[in-house]
């Protein structure tokens, strides 16, 4: 809905700017102070780069070419990408049998969502690749946060505010260069951007830091299980988007694979 009057740069900046304003006001009311050490700001800027700036642009870019339903479902691959990042890049653990099985099942679910047997349908290949690149950034951001940000001992409110603020500042030149698609500002898209900024990019990141600190990056990434459900319902209600039968089926298999790879069923048996 934001893309009705903003470009992908505009959507990425708008959500971060609105989120930053919301969190700065909230932090002021709560009396939250921010550290001044340069290395802390650099680490949070790197996190903003892979969790807000790059994926924010890529998701907005992709949704000019694909449906929000498909974007929401592909976003649910984040736990799988997070696990891969942990196993390959951060090397916190060695791959185990159930993890490999879960990754295979999850990948199969992605193929069903995309409906590879019938081509890409109305979804553009470039858009799909942009979504997968964005999700890869998300997958890396969770273990990065666990390893480099949580040990800093920052309050979640301070970390989230600093992260979103530096993201907005970084995106500002892109917004000034090419941020407005058309000078038509309807109420519904404006409210959608406000909700995306204040809640989806503001308070959500406070909760994100709290969950990562309490449960770890792998568990925190499973919040994206909810994304397909919300995306399908909202996309259908507000945008009248078509839902193919293969998409919910593939989404269920995808989530099942992610759950298996994270040992959810092992814990149930225990």
Helices and strands as residue ranges (DSSP letters): G 2-4, H 8-30, H 38-48, I 49-53, H 54-62, H 68-75, H 78-85, I 86-90, H 97-114, G 116-118, H 125-144, I 145-149, G 150-152, H 156-178, H 187-195, I 196-203, H 204-215, H 217-220, G 221-224, H 225-239, H 245-261, H 264-269
